[in-house]
Amino acid sequence: MAAPAAAADGGGIQFSGAIGAGVVILGAGLGIGKIGASAVESMARQPEVAANINTAMIISAALIEGVTFFALIVCILRGAV
């Protein structure tokens, strides 16, 4: 009885919004971590271009965070329906 009542109440949609938000956060964290690790490794190999690598890393991380923000908003709005 509880499963059909939850489905009729929209519980599945809210749950899918929460799962989507979790996947978005996980993907963004892994992506920004990979960018940071690669940038630090590149700066260690070529210290003379560290400023350029640092700038590219910050821009890339900001773009990932922007996309993550929009994806979270979509997941939250989808879960609130």
Distance bins in CASP14 RR format, pairs under 12 A and 6 or more apart:
PFRMAT RR
TARGET T0000
AUTHOR 0000-0000-0000
RMODE 2
METHOD distances of the structure
MODEL  1
1 7 0 0 0 0 0 1 0 0 0 0 0
1 8 0 0 0 0 0 1 0 0 0 0 0
2 8 0 0 0 0 0 1 0 0 0 0 0
2 9 0 0 0 0 0 1 0 0 0 0 0
2 11 0 0 0 0 0 1 0 0 0 0 0
3 9 0 0 0 0 0 1 0 0 0 0 0
3 10 0 0 0 0 0 1 0 0 0 0 0
3 11 0 0 0 0 0 1 0 0 0 0 0
3 12 0 0 0 0 0 1 0 0 0 0 0
4 10 0 0 0 0 0 1 0 0 0 0 0
4 11 0 0 0 0 0 1 0 0 0 0 0
4 12 0 0 0 0 0 1 0 0 0 0 0
5 11 0 0 0 0 1 0 0 0 0 0 0
5 12 0 0 0 0 0 1 0 0 0 0 0
6 12 1 0 0 1 0 0 0 0 0 0 0
6 13 0 0 0 0 0 1 0 0 0 0 0
6 14 0 0 0 0 1 0 0 0 0 0 0
6 15 0 0 0 0 1 0 0 0 0 0 0
7 13 0 0 0 0 1 0 0 0 0 0 0
7 14 0 0 0 0 0 1 0 0 0 0 0
7 15 0 0 0 0 0 1 0 0 0 0 0
7 16 0 0 0 0 0 1 0 0 0 0 0
9 15 0 0 0 0 0 1 0 0 0 0 0
10 16 0 0 0 0 1 0 0 0 0 0 0
10 17 0 0 0 0 0 1 0 0 0 0 0
10 78 0 0 0 0 0 1 0 0 0 0 0
10 79 0 0 0 0 1 0 0 0 0 0 0
10 80 0 0 0 0 0 1 0 0 0 0 0
10 81 0 0 0 0 1 0 0 0 0 0 0
11 17 0 0 0 0 1 0 0 0 0 0 0
11 18 0 0 0 0 1 0 0 0 0 0 0
11 19 0 0 0 0 0 1 0 0 0 0 0
11 79 0 0 0 0 1 0 0 0 0 0 0
11 80 0 0 0 0 0 1 0 0 0 0 0
11 81 0 0 0 0 0 1 0 0 0 0 0
12 18 0 0 0 0 1 0 0 0 0 0 0
12 19 0 0 0 0 1 0 0 0 0 0 0
12 78 0 0 0 0 0 1 0 0 0 0 0
12 79 0 0 0 0 1 0 0 0 0 0 0
12 81 0 0 0 0 0 1 0 0 0 0 0
13 19 0 0 0 0 0 1 0 0 0 0 0
13 20 0 0 0 0 0 1 0 0 0 0 0
13 75 0 0 0 0 0 1 0 0 0 0 0
13 76 0 0 0 0 0 1 0 0 0 0 0
13 77 0 0 0 0 0 1 0 0 0 0 0
13 78 1 0 0 1 0 0 0 0 0 0 0
13 79 1 0 1 0 0 0 0 0 0 0 0
13 80 0 0 0 0 1 0 0 0 0 0 0
13 81 1 0 0 1 0 0 0 0 0 0 0
14 20 0 0 0 0 0 1 0 0 0 0 0
14 21 0 0 0 0 0 1 0 0 0 0 0
14 75 0 0 0 0 0 1 0 0 0 0 0
14 76 0 0 0 0 0 1 0 0 0 0 0
14 77 0 0 0 0 0 1 0 0 0 0 0
14 78 0 0 0 0 1 0 0 0 0 0 0
14 79 1 0 1 0 0 0 0 0 0 0 0
14 80 1 0 0 1 0 0 0 0 0 0 0
14 81 0 0 0 0 1 0 0 0 0 0 0
15 21 0 0 0 0 0 1 0 0 0 0 0
15 22 0 0 0 0 0 1 0 0 0 0 0
15 75 0 0 0 0 0 1 0 0 0 0 0
15 78 0 0 0 0 0 1 0 0 0 0 0
15 79 0 0 0 0 1 0 0 0 0 0 0
16 22 0 0 0 0 0 1 0 0 0 0 0
16 23 0 0 0 0 0 1 0 0 0 0 0
16 74 0 0 0 0 0 1 0 0 0 0 0
16 75 0 0 0 0 1 0 0 0 0 0 0
16 76 0 0 0 0 0 1 0 0 0 0 0
16 78 1 0 0 1 0 0 0 0 0 0 0
16 79 1 0 0 1 0 0 0 0 0 0 0
16 80 0 0 0 0 0 1 0 0 0 0 0
16 81 0 0 0 0 0 1 0 0 0 0 0
17 23 0 0 0 0 1 0 0 0 0 0 0
17 24 0 0 0 0 1 0 0 0 0 0 0
17 71 0 0 0 0 0 1 0 0 0 0 0
17 72 0 0 0 0 1 0 0 0 0 0 0
17 73 0 0 0 0 0 1 0 0 0 0 0
17 74 0 0 0 0 1 0 0 0 0 0 0
17 75 1 0 1 0 0 0 0 0 0 0 0
17 76 1 0 0 1 0 0 0 0 0 0 0
17 77 0 0 0 0 1 0 0 0 0 0 0
17 78 1 0 1 0 0 0 0 0 0 0 0
17 79 1 0 1 0 0 0 0 0 0 0 0
17 80 0 0 0 0 1 0 0 0 0 0 0
17 81 0 0 0 0 1 0 0 0 0 0 0
18 24 0 0 0 0 0 1 0 0 0 0 0
18 25 0 0 0 0 0 1 0 0 0 0 0
18 72 0 0 0 0 0 1 0 0 0 0 0
18 75 1 0 0 1 0 0 0 0 0 0 0
18 76 0 0 0 0 1 0 0 0 0 0 0
18 78 0 0 0 0 0 1 0 0 0 0 0
18 79 1 0 0 1 0 0 0 0 0 0 0
18 80 0 0 0 0 0 1 0 0 0 0 0
19 25 0 0 0 0 0 1 0 0 0 0 0
19 26 0 0 0 0 0 1 0 0 0 0 0
19 75 0 0 0 0 1 0 0 0 0 0 0
19 78 0 0 0 0 0 1 0 0 0 0 0
19 79 0 0 0 0 1 0 0 0 0 0 0
20 26 0 0 0 0 1 0 0 0 0 0 0
20 27 0 0 0 0 0 1 0 0 0 0 0
20 28 0 0 0 0 0 1 0 0 0 0 0
20 68 0 0 0 0 0 1 0 0 0 0 0
20 71 0 0 0 0 1 0 0 0 0 0 0
20 72 0 0 0 0 1 0 0 0 0 0 0
20 73 0 0 0 0 0 1 0 0 0 0 0
20 74 0 0 0 0 1 0 0 0 0 0 0
20 75 1 0 1 0 0 0 0 0 0 0 0
20 76 0 0 0 0 1 0 0 0 0 0 0
20 77 0 0 0 0 0 1 0 0 0 0 0
20 78 0 0 0 0 1 0 0 0 0 0 0
20 79 0 0 0 0 1 0 0 0 0 0 0
21 27 0 0 0 0 0 1 0 0 0 0 0
21 28 0 0 0 0 0 1 0 0 0 0 0
21 68 0 0 0 0 1 0 0 0 0 0 0
21 69 0 0 0 0 0 1 0 0 0 0 0
21 71 0 0 0 0 1 0 0 0 0 0 0
21 72 1 0 1 0 0 0 0 0 0 0 0
21 73 0 0 0 0 1 0 0 0 0 0 0
21 74 0 0 0 0 1 0 0 0 0 0 0
21 75 1 0 1 0 0 0 0 0 0 0 0
21 76 1 0 0 1 0 0 0 0 0 0 0
21 77 0 0 0 0 0 1 0 0 0 0 0
21 78 0 0 0 0 1 0 0 0 0 0 0
21 79 0 0 0 0 1 0 0 0 0 0 0
21 80 0 0 0 0 0 1 0 0 0 0 0
22 28 0 0 0 0 1 0 0 0 0 0 0
22 29 0 0 0 0 0 1 0 0 0 0 0
22 30 0 0 0 0 0 1 0 0 0 0 0
22 68 0 0 0 0 0 1 0 0 0 0 0
22 71 0 0 0 0 1 0 0 0 0 0 0
22 72 0 0 0 0 1 0 0 0 0 0 0
22 75 1 0 0 1 0 0 0 0 0 0 0
22 76 0 0 0 0 0 1 0 0 0 0 0
23 29 0 0 0 0 0 1 0 0 0 0 0
23 30 0 0 0 0 0 1 0 0 0 0 0
23 68 0 0 0 0 0 1 0 0 0 0 0
23 71 0 0 0 0 1 0 0 0 0 0 0
23 72 0 0 0 0 0 1 0 0 0 0 0
23 75 0 0 0 0 1 0 0 0 0 0 0
24 30 0 0 0 0 0 1 0 0 0 0 0
24 31 0 0 0 0 0 1 0 0 0 0 0
24 64 0 0 0 0 0 1 0 0 0 0 0
24 65 0 0 0 0 0 1 0 0 0 0 0
24 66 0 0 0 0 0 1 0 0 0 0 0
24 67 0 0 0 0 1 0 0 0 0 0 0
24 68 1 0 1 0 0 0 0 0 0 0 0
24 69 0 0 0 0 1 0 0 0 0 0 0
24 70 0 0 0 0 1 0 0 0 0 0 0
24 71 1 0 1 0 0 0 0 0 0 0 0
24 72 1 0 1 0 0 0 0 0 0 0 0
24 73 0 0 0 0 1 0 0 0 0 0 0
24 74 0 0 0 0 1 0 0 0 0 0 0
24 75 1 0 0 1 0 0 0 0 0 0 0
24 76 0 0 0 0 0 1 0 0 0 0 0
24 78 0 0 0 0 0 1 0 0 0 0 0
25 31 0 0 0 0 0 1 0 0 0 0 0
25 32 0 0 0 0 0 1 0 0 0 0 0
25 64 0 0 0 0 0 1 0 0 0 0 0
25 65 0 0 0 0 0 1 0 0 0 0 0
25 68 1 0 0 1 0 0 0 0 0 0 0
25 69 0 0 0 0 0 1 0 0 0 0 0
25 71 0 0 0 0 1 0 0 0 0 0 0
25 72 1 0 0 1 0 0 0 0 0 0 0
25 75 0 0 0 0 1 0 0 0 0 0 0
25 76 0 0 0 0 0 1 0 0 0 0 0
26 32 0 0 0 0 0 1 0 0 0 0 0
26 33 0 0 0 0 0 1 0 0 0 0 0
26 68 0 0 0 0 0 1 0 0 0 0 0
26 71 0 0 0 0 0 1 0 0 0 0 0
26 72 0 0 0 0 0 1 0 0 0 0 0
27 33 0 0 0 0 1 0 0 0 0 0 0
27 34 0 0 0 0 1 0 0 0 0 0 0
27 35 0 0 0 0 0 1 0 0 0 0 0
27 64 0 0 0 0 1 0 0 0 0 0 0
27 65 0 0 0 0 0 1 0 0 0 0 0
27 67 0 0 0 0 0 1 0 0 0 0 0
27 68 1 0 0 1 0 0 0 0 0 0 0
27 71 0 0 0 0 1 0 0 0 0 0 0
27 72 0 0 0 0 0 1 0 0 0 0 0
28 34 0 0 0 0 0 1 0 0 0 0 0
28 35 0 0 0 0 0 1 0 0 0 0 0
28 60 0 0 0 0 0 1 0 0 0 0 0
28 61 0 0 0 0 1 0 0 0 0 0 0
28 62 0 0 0 0 0 1 0 0 0 0 0
28 63 0 0 0 0 0 1 0 0 0 0 0
28 64 1 0 1 0 0 0 0 0 0 0 0
28 65 1 0 0 1 0 0 0 0 0 0 0
28 66 0 0 0 0 1 0 0 0 0 0 0
28 67 1 0 0 1 0 0 0 0 0 0 0
28 68 1 1 0 0 0 0 0 0 0 0 0
28 69 0 0 0 0 1 0 0 0 0 0 0
28 70 0 0 0 0 0 1 0 0 0 0 0
28 71 0 0 0 0 1 0 0 0 0 0 0
28 72 0 0 0 0 1 0 0 0 0 0 0
29 35 0 0 0 0 1 0 0 0 0 0 0
29 36 0 0 0 0 0 1 0 0 0 0 0
29 37 0 0 0 0 0 1 0 0 0 0 0
29 61 0 0 0 0 1 0 0 0 0 0 0
29 64 0 0 0 0 1 0 0 0 0 0 0
29 65 0 0 0 0 1 0 0 0 0 0 0
29 67 0 0 0 0 0 1 0 0 0 0 0
29 68 0 0 0 0 1 0 0 0 0 0 0
30 36 0 0 0 0 0 1 0 0 0 0 0
30 37 0 0 0 0 0 1 0 0 0 0 0
30 64 0 0 0 0 1 0 0 0 0 0 0
30 68 0 0 0 0 0 1 0 0 0 0 0
31 37 0 0 0 0 1 0 0 0 0 0 0
31 38 0 0 0 0 1 0 0 0 0 0 0
31 39 0 0 0 0 0 1 0 0 0 0 0
31 57 0 0 0 0 0 1 0 0 0 0 0
31 60 0 0 0 0 1 0 0 0 0 0 0
31 61 0 0 0 0 1 0 0 0 0 0 0
31 63 0 0 0 0 0 1 0 0 0 0 0
31 64 1 0 0 1 0 0 0 0 0 0 0
31 65 0 0 0 0 0 1 0 0 0 0 0
31 67 0 0 0 0 0 1 0 0 0 0 0
31 68 0 0 0 0 1 0 0 0 0 0 0
32 38 0 0 0 0 0 1 0 0 0 0 0
32 39 0 0 0 0 0 1 0 0 0 0 0
32 57 0 0 0 0 1 0 0 0 0 0 0
32 58 0 0 0 0 0 1 0 0 0 0 0
32 60 0 0 0 0 1 0 0 0 0 0 0
32 61 1 0 1 0 0 0 0 0 0 0 0
32 62 0 0 0 0 1 0 0 0 0 0 0
32 63 0 0 0 0 0 1 0 0 0 0 0
32 64 1 0 1 0 0 0 0 0 0 0 0
32 65 1 0 0 1 0 0 0 0 0 0 0
32 66 0 0 0 0 0 1 0 0 0 0 0
32 67 0 0 0 0 0 1 0 0 0 0 0
32 68 0 0 0 0 1 0 0 0 0 0 0
33 39 0 0 0 0 1 0 0 0 0 0 0
33 40 0 0 0 0 1 0 0 0 0 0 0
33 41 0 0 0 0 0 1 0 0 0 0 0
33 57 0 0 0 0 0 1 0 0 0 0 0
33 60 0 0 0 0 0 1 0 0 0 0 0
33 61 0 0 0 0 1 0 0 0 0 0 0
33 64 0 0 0 0 1 0 0 0 0 0 0
33 65 0 0 0 0 0 1 0 0 0 0 0
34 40 0 0 0 0 0 1 0 0 0 0 0
34 41 0 0 0 0 0 1 0 0 0 0 0
34 57 0 0 0 0 0 1 0 0 0 0 0
34 60 0 0 0 0 0 1 0 0 0 0 0
34 61 0 0 0 0 0 1 0 0 0 0 0
34 64 0 0 0 0 1 0 0 0 0 0 0
35 41 0 0 0 0 0 1 0 0 0 0 0
35 42 0 0 0 0 0 1 0 0 0 0 0
35 53 0 0 0 0 0 1 0 0 0 0 0
35 54 0 0 0 0 0 1 0 0 0 0 0
35 56 0 0 0 0 1 0 0 0 0 0 0
35 57 1 0 1 0 0 0 0 0 0 0 0
35 58 0 0 0 0 1 0 0 0 0 0 0
35 59 0 0 0 0 1 0 0 0 0 0 0
35 60 1 0 1 0 0 0 0 0 0 0 0
35 61 1 0 1 0 0 0 0 0 0 0 0
35 62 0 0 0 0 0 1 0 0 0 0 0
35 63 0 0 0 0 1 0 0 0 0 0 0
35 64 1 0 0 1 0 0 0 0 0 0 0
35 65 0 0 0 0 0 1 0 0 0 0 0
36 42 0 0 0 0 1 0 0 0 0 0 0
36 43 0 0 0 0 1 0 0 0 0 0 0
36 44 0 0 0 0 0 1 0 0 0 0 0
36 53 0 0 0 0 1 0 0 0 0 0 0
36 54 0 0 0 0 1 0 0 0 0 0 0
36 56 0 0 0 0 0 1 0 0 0 0 0
36 57 1 0 1 0 0 0 0 0 0 0 0
36 58 0 0 0 0 1 0 0 0 0 0 0
36 60 0 0 0 0 1 0 0 0 0 0 0
36 61 1 0 0 1 0 0 0 0 0 0 0
36 64 0 0 0 0 0 1 0 0 0 0 0
37 43 0 0 0 0 0 1 0 0 0 0 0
37 44 0 0 0 0 0 1 0 0 0 0 0
37 57 0 0 0 0 0 1 0 0 0 0 0
37 61 0 0 0 0 0 1 0 0 0 0 0
38 44 0 0 0 0 0 1 0 0 0 0 0
38 45 0 0 0 0 0 1 0 0 0 0 0
38 53 0 0 0 0 1 0 0 0 0 0 0
38 56 0 0 0 0 0 1 0 0 0 0 0
38 57 0 0 0 0 1 0 0 0 0 0 0
38 60 0 0 0 0 1 0 0 0 0 0 0
38 61 0 0 0 0 0 1 0 0 0 0 0
39 45 0 0 0 0 0 1 0 0 0 0 0
39 46 0 0 0 0 0 1 0 0 0 0 0
39 49 0 0 0 0 0 1 0 0 0 0 0
39 50 0 0 0 0 1 0 0 0 0 0 0
39 51 0 0 0 0 0 1 0 0 0 0 0
39 52 0 0 0 0 0 1 0 0 0 0 0
39 53 1 0 1 0 0 0 0 0 0 0 0
39 54 1 0 0 1 0 0 0 0 0 0 0
39 55 0 0 0 0 1 0 0 0 0 0 0
39 56 1 0 0 1 0 0 0 0 0 0 0
39 57 1 1 0 0 0 0 0 0 0 0 0
39 58 0 0 0 0 1 0 0 0 0 0 0
39 59 0 0 0 0 0 1 0 0 0 0 0
39 60 0 0 0 0 1 0 0 0 0 0 0
39 61 0 0 0 0 1 0 0 0 0 0 0
40 46 0 0 0 0 0 1 0 0 0 0 0
40 47 0 0 0 0 0 1 0 0 0 0 0
40 50 0 0 0 0 1 0 0 0 0 0 0
40 53 0 0 0 0 1 0 0 0 0 0 0
40 54 0 0 0 0 1 0 0 0 0 0 0
40 57 0 0 0 0 1 0 0 0 0 0 0
41 47 0 0 0 0 0 1 0 0 0 0 0
41 50 0 0 0 0 0 1 0 0 0 0 0
41 53 0 0 0 0 1 0 0 0 0 0 0
41 57 0 0 0 0 0 1 0 0 0 0 0
42 48 0 0 0 0 0 1 0 0 0 0 0
42 49 1 0 0 1 0 0 0 0 0 0 0
42 50 0 0 0 0 1 0 0 0 0 0 0
42 51 0 0 0 0 0 1 0 0 0 0 0
42 52 0 0 0 0 1 0 0 0 0 0 0
42 53 1 0 1 0 0 0 0 0 0 0 0
42 54 0 0 0 0 1 0 0 0 0 0 0
42 56 0 0 0 0 1 0 0 0 0 0 0
42 57 0 0 0 0 1 0 0 0 0 0 0
43 49 1 0 0 1 0 0 0 0 0 0 0
43 50 1 0 1 0 0 0 0 0 0 0 0
43 51 0 0 0 0 1 0 0 0 0 0 0
43 52 0 0 0 0 1 0 0 0 0 0 0
43 53 1 0 1 0 0 0 0 0 0 0 0
43 54 1 0 0 1 0 0 0 0 0 0 0
43 55 0 0 0 0 0 1 0 0 0 0 0
43 56 0 0 0 0 0 1 0 0 0 0 0
43 57 0 0 0 0 1 0 0 0 0 0 0
44 50 0 0 0 0 1 0 0 0 0 0 0
44 53 0 0 0 0 0 1 0 0 0 0 0
45 53 0 0 0 0 1 0 0 0 0 0 0
46 52 0 0 0 0 1 0 0 0 0 0 0
46 53 1 0 0 1 0 0 0 0 0 0 0
46 54 0 0 0 0 0 1 0 0 0 0 0
47 53 0 0 0 0 1 0 0 0 0 0 0
47 54 0 0 0 0 0 1 0 0 0 0 0
49 55 0 0 0 0 0 1 0 0 0 0 0
49 56 0 0 0 0 1 0 0 0 0 0 0
49 57 0 0 0 0 0 1 0 0 0 0 0
50 56 0 0 0 0 0 1 0 0 0 0 0
50 57 0 0 0 0 0 1 0 0 0 0 0
51 57 0 0 0 0 0 1 0 0 0 0 0
51 58 0 0 0 0 0 1 0 0 0 0 0
52 58 0 0 0 0 0 1 0 0 0 0 0
52 59 0 0 0 0 0 1 0 0 0 0 0
53 59 0 0 0 0 0 1 0 0 0 0 0
53 60 0 0 0 0 0 1 0 0 0 0 0
54 60 0 0 0 0 0 1 0 0 0 0 0
54 61 0 0 0 0 0 1 0 0 0 0 0
55 61 0 0 0 0 0 1 0 0 0 0 0
55 62 0 0 0 0 0 1 0 0 0 0 0
56 62 0 0 0 0 0 1 0 0 0 0 0
56 63 0 0 0 0 0 1 0 0 0 0 0
57 63 0 0 0 0 0 1 0 0 0 0 0
57 64 0 0 0 0 0 1 0 0 0 0 0
58 64 0 0 0 0 0 1 0 0 0 0 0
58 65 0 0 0 0 0 1 0 0 0 0 0
59 65 0 0 0 0 0 1 0 0 0 0 0
59 66 0 0 0 0 0 1 0 0 0 0 0
60 66 0 0 0 0 0 1 0 0 0 0 0
60 67 0 0 0 0 0 1 0 0 0 0 0
61 67 0 0 0 0 0 1 0 0 0 0 0
61 68 0 0 0 0 0 1 0 0 0 0 0
62 68 0 0 0 0 0 1 0 0 0 0 0
62 69 0 0 0 0 0 1 0 0 0 0 0
63 69 0 0 0 0 0 1 0 0 0 0 0
63 70 0 0 0 0 0 1 0 0 0 0 0
64 70 0 0 0 0 0 1 0 0 0 0 0
64 71 0 0 0 0 0 1 0 0 0 0 0
65 71 0 0 0 0 0 1 0 0 0 0 0
65 72 0 0 0 0 0 1 0 0 0 0 0
66 72 0 0 0 0 1 0 0 0 0 0 0
66 73 0 0 0 0 0 1 0 0 0 0 0
67 73 0 0 0 0 0 1 0 0 0 0 0
67 74 0 0 0 0 0 1 0 0 0 0 0
68 74 0 0 0 0 0 1 0 0 0 0 0
68 75 0 0 0 0 0 1 0 0 0 0 0
69 75 0 0 0 0 0 1 0 0 0 0 0
69 76 0 0 0 0 0 1 0 0 0 0 0
70 76 0 0 0 0 0 1 0 0 0 0 0
70 77 0 0 0 0 0 1 0 0 0 0 0
71 77 0 0 0 0 0 1 0 0 0 0 0
71 78 0 0 0 0 0 1 0 0 0 0 0
72 78 0 0 0 0 0 1 0 0 0 0 0
72 79 0 0 0 0 0 1 0 0 0 0 0
73 79 0 0 0 0 0 1 0 0 0 0 0
73 80 0 0 0 0 0 1 0 0 0 0 0
74 80 0 0 0 0 0 1 0 0 0 0 0
74 81 0 0 0 0 0 1 0 0 0 0 0
75 81 0 0 0 0 0 1 0 0 0 0 0
END
